[in-house]
Amino acid sequence: MFERCDWVKGLILVCVSLAAAGGLWAQGVVGETAEIRYQIFNPEPKGTIIDQAKWIAKNVKGKVLRYRVFVRTDADVNLLSTVLRAPVLSIIRVAGIPVVNQKLSVEAVTTGGRNAAGLAFISGQGVAKDGVILEMKPLVETAVTNIDKALTAVQLAPEDVLTVSCFVSSLQDAADVQTQVTGHYPKASVNVLQIAMPYGKALAECEAVAAAKGPVGFVYPEGLTKSPNFTQVVGVNTRRIAYSALYGAAPCTADATRAMFTALATDLGKLGASVKDVAFSHLYPNTEDGVNLTRQVRFEFYNKEKAPASTLVNFLGFMDRKPCTGVEVVAPVP
């Protein structure tokens, strides 16, 4: 096996591994931070998953760096890569998408943004309650309040937010949640997706990315939890930024989880980034053991003194298997 890295139109660095048999696996992509744009696509609920993917590919604007595709657990995703062509394609299985017959929901990271001062990544703001709670709007309202506290701490406002993704344990009032969040963040692409929760629990967790107005660094806003495991707000103001591929661990062991993070660290290095400088960590455990192993192993790789912003909630697998856990990250490229 050997590696190849190519610049695309002078703006995007794509690194891949090539095997003798002709396989091709994206390790990640590097783009210009000032050019990053987030777009979210929820296609009309008609046709096949490929029909809906074609609609997204037709309507996305700018050069695509990364697609993050959310599908239900039973979706056949084998042909998606032939339609959603990008340096990085992540496929995440969730418990539900709000609209019946909508086969997928897609976040696209593209060129075409205007972030001259960089980006601010805000950790998932989780609000959990005991009991069978079907209406998510009150929980999301608290999550939005916490995002606003994070924004205020770095001199930003709701109008600066580029994208918000809310992961909820019920879709009963998903349309109201969508309207609620979109109304509060008028310039943001907004998504609402269902995750699985143990019986008797309810959860809403919303993550966000905003256009910065100056250097942000690692910030613990007043009024938000100060955890040793993640930073509430992390900024990237380097000229270039890296989006990793999605890495999974199976079986559910410390060794497999460690191998997952090792592969991530190695491939980030090929992009010119470092696992010690990760700004945002998307963590996708599939089981309670996956949650525990992810928490146990990650700081063998991440910088404990400068922990990344993070979202960690239970998902239901990736493209072709149900792993123990998974990870993909965003990191500055010095």
Stockholm file with secondary structure:
# STOCKHOLM 1.0

chainA/1-334         MFERCDWVKGLILVCVSLAAAGGLWAQGVVGETAEIRYQIFNPEPKGTIIDQAKWIAKNVKGKVLRYRVFVRTDADVNLLSTVLRAPVLSIIRVAGIPVVNQKLSVEAVTTGGRNAAGLAFISGQGVAKDGVILEMKPLVETAVTNIDKALTAVQLAPEDVLTVSCFVSSLQDAADVQTQVTGHYPKASVNVLQIAMPYGKALAECEAVAAAKGPVGFVYPEGLTKSPNFTQVVGVNTRRIAYSALYGAAPCTADATRAMFTALATDLGKLGASVKDVAFSHLYPNTEDGVNLTRQVRFEFYNKEKAPASTLVNFLGFMDRKPCTGVEVVAPVP
#=GR chainA/1-334 SS CEEEEEEETTTEEEEEEECTTCCEEEEEEEEEGGGCEEEEECCCSCSCHHHHHHHHHHHCCSCEEEEEEEEETTCCCTTHHHHSCCSEEEEEEESBCSSTTCCEEEEEEESCCCCTTCEEEEEEEEEEEESCCCCCHHHHHHHHHHHHHHHHHTTCCGGGEEEEEEEESCCTTHHHHHHHHHHHSTTCEEEEEECCCCTTEEEEEEEEEEECSSCCCEECCTTSCCCSSCCSEEEECSSEEEEECCEEECSSSHHHHHHHHHHHHHHHHHTTCCGGGCSEEEECCCSHHHHHHHHHHGGGTSCGGGCCEEEECCCCCCSSSCCSEEEEEEEEEC
#=GC SS_cons         CEEEEEEETTTEEEEEEECTTCCEEEEEEEEEGGGCEEEEECCCSCSCHHHHHHHHHHHCCSCEEEEEEEEETTCCCTTHHHHSCCSEEEEEEESBCSSTTCCEEEEEEESCCCCTTCEEEEEEEEEEEESCCCCCHHHHHHHHHHHHHHHHHTTCCGGGEEEEEEEESCCTTHHHHHHHHHHHSTTCEEEEEECCCCTTEEEEEEEEEEECSSCCCEECCTTSCCCSSCCSEEEECSSEEEEECCEEECSSSHHHHHHHHHHHHHHHHHTTCCGGGCSEEEECCCSHHHHHHHHHHGGGTSCGGGCCEEEECCCCCCSSSCCSEEEEEEEEEC
//
